[in-house]
């Protein structure tokens, strides 16, 4: 009898779990709503264009309030003083949407599972053309604060 007691206890404990409902993870939001103030680190990596490099970006009320070049390519890009060169996350999403509606061969927007802000955007208008791509990686996304860049750039 003593030898059966541990097995009987185990059977009772495991039996209580048999009808338990499996836990389902919460679904990620389908769309992202930009907050009034946020910051992020943007790595713009592809194509022949002015916006190349790694930038620290602060956005307030839908506009870039501050952009800082974190590498030589980004510093050179900012020296061009092109108006609205560094985009907000919403502008990056709009760029992807326009490319998709124009029939781009590749448009991919990867999103954060928690709040659906974009974390990577890839656009290639013509797969057989060279240097027309746009590749963006978004890191260090913070709401209400200035972004602190990661110690190493993503590749």
CORNORQUI-V869947 format. One record per residue. SS is DSSP state (@ for helix, = for strand, . for the rest). PHI is phi in degrees with one decimal (999 if undefined). D_LAST is the distance of its C-alpha to the last C-alpha in whole Angstrom. Layout:
SS PHI D_LAST
SS PHI D_LAST
//
This chain:
. 999 64
@ -63.5 61
@ -73.7 59
@ -84.5 59
@ -58.8 58
@ -61.9 54
@ -69.5 54
@ -65.7 55
@ -62.5 53
@ -62.4 50
@ -63.4 51
@ -65.6 52
@ -64.6 49
@ -71.6 47
@ -64.4 49
. -67.4 48
. -90.3 44
. -63.4 45
. -99.4 46
. -68.0 43
. -71.9 41
. -68.7 37
. -74.8 35
. -111.1 33
. -67.2 29
. -65.4 30
. -71.7 28
. -70.6 25
. -61.3 27
. -77.5 26
. -131.6 26
. -107.0 24
. -107.7 27
. -64.8 26
. -74.0 27
. -62.6 29
= -139.2 27
= -154.1 23
= -143.8 20
= -163.4 17
= -107.5 13
= -109.9 12
= -110.5 9
= -109.5 10
. -118.5 9
. -123.5 11
. 85.9 15
. -100.8 18
. -162.0 18
. -71.0 19
. -82.9 16
. -131.1 13
= 129.9 12
= -119.1 11
= -125.9 14
= -100.6 17
= -125.4 19
= -117.9 22
= -117.6 24
= -132.5 28
. 52.1 30
. 79.0 28
= -128.7 27
= -69.8 24
= -89.5 26
= -156.0 24
= -135.3 21
= -126.3 20
= -77.6 17
. -101.6 15
. -137.1 14
@ -62.4 16
@ -61.6 15
@ -68.2 16
@ -62.7 19
@ -63.4 20
@ -60.4 19
@ -68.9 21
@ -66.8 24
. -68.8 25
. 53.8 26
. -80.4 26
. -60.4 27
. 57.6 25
. -63.1 22
. -88.8 19
. -88.1 20
. -81.0 21
@ -64.7 19
@ -65.1 23
@ -66.0 22
@ -64.2 19
@ -62.5 21
@ -64.9 24
@ -60.2 22
@ -65.4 20
@ -64.4 24
@ -65.0 25
@ -62.8 23
@ -64.6 24
@ -69.2 28
. -83.7 28
. 88.0 27
. -57.0 23
. -65.2 22
= -133.5 19
= -141.5 19
= -135.1 17
= -124.1 17
= -93.6 15
= -121.7 17
. -68.9 18
. -67.9 21
. -79.3 23
. -131.1 23
. 72.2 21
. -69.5 20
= -68.1 17
= -116.7 13
= -157.5 11
= -130.5 13
= -125.9 13
= -131.3 16
= -137.5 18
. -58.1 21
. -138.0 22
. -61.1 21
. -90.0 23
. -94.7 22
. -106.4 20
. 64.5 17
. -104.0 19
= -76.1 16
= -134.0 14
= -128.2 11
= -123.9 10
= -119.7 9
= -111.8 12
= -131.3 12
= 55.1 15
= -68.2 17
= -135.7 21
= -98.7 24
. 80.1 27
. -127.9 25
. -73.0 23
. -73.4 19
. -109.8 18
. -66.6 14
. -63.3 12
. -68.7 13
. -130.8 9
. -69.9 6
. -83.2 4
. -128.9 0
//
